[in-house]
Amino acid sequence: MLDFIIVGAGPAGLACAIECEKKSLSYLVLDKGCVVNSIFHFPEGMTFFSTPDLLRIGDLAFVTEQFRPTRTQVLHYYVSLAKHYRLKLALYRRVTAIEKRDGVFAVAARHVNGREERYTSRKVALATGYYDNPNPLGIPGEELPKVSHYYGSPHPYYGQKVAVIGGKNSAAEAALALYRAGARVTLIHRGPALNDAVKYWIRPDIEKRLEDGKIRALFNASIAQIGPDAITVRMEGTEEILENDFVFALTGYRPDVGFMHSCGITFDPVTFVPAYDPKTMETNVAGLHLAGSVSAGINCNTVFIENSRHHGRLIVG
């Protein structure tokens, strides 16, 4: 039996593993994908808002030539971190259930090849983040293959009519990249303007493209329906049908509340913030802790790497 099972090999999970290494505890990190799987699926060419010192975990320095690191540099750093500490990782294993019996946690996981695995531990740290659970649009046609809640590379969309839904950083950056790759981009946002949180070096660029009409913007608008060749946009009581090839619904993400509920964790009924002690990150289930943005409920954009990298010390300490 292990001292700890850590679910999630993102920065928060790696921070927990490092603390286990420092205290010579037995542990294993399980993740459904690769090391820092969510960051791996961030857009190509992405530049982080945080500086390297704020993304650093443990005692391994993170040094870059630029003031703000790129996605590639961040991926390299966290892989180097895993190597440096010789972290015990069991990757491509999706945790399917966590049950506590007689003070011991039984953790079930499924390997990518289909093999079922079981582990036992005295404690569990959930560091599963939120990136796997996009906020649904809840409209007809959302299930079509042309619709994605994730943006990666602009190259495939040259010459295509692309709708980007959202008004924050991810939507603004995707719209710019798609436009520069030769896509015909329409930005659709339910608010009256771009969100105030758009990065300061992105805002002048996107606002100039909108002003010039290079990227069409529809504010105070929402998509009512998605069809194979068109979308229906609703704006202040009127509707407009736009020809469309692809839709990127960049409307945010939230933790997997259903899975946490199955583990016995209770929640605030409005914010879905789980019950936990901020001094130890321990939930109402004794021995079951939360690390990283999984602790924030629907307000997951309030917890970042830089303000959750200390969770490992709280949990393991």
Buried (B, 14 or more C-beta within 10 A) or exposed (E): EBBBBBBBBBBBBBBBBBBBBBEEBEBBBBBBBBBBBBBEBBBEEBBBBBBBEBBBBBEBEBEBEEEBBBBEBBBBBBEEBBEEBEBBBBBBBBBBEBEBEEEEBBBBBBBEEEEEBEBEBBBBBBBBBBBBBBBEBEBEBBEEEBBBBBBBEBEEBEEBBBBBBBBBBBBBBBBBBBBEBEBBBBBBBBEEEBBEEBBEEBBEBBBEBBEEEBBBBBBEBBBBBBEEEBBBBBBEEEEEEBEBBBBBBBBBBBBBBEBBEEBBBEBEEEEBBBEBEEEBBBBEBEBBBBBBBBBBBBEBBEBBBBEBBBBBBBBBE
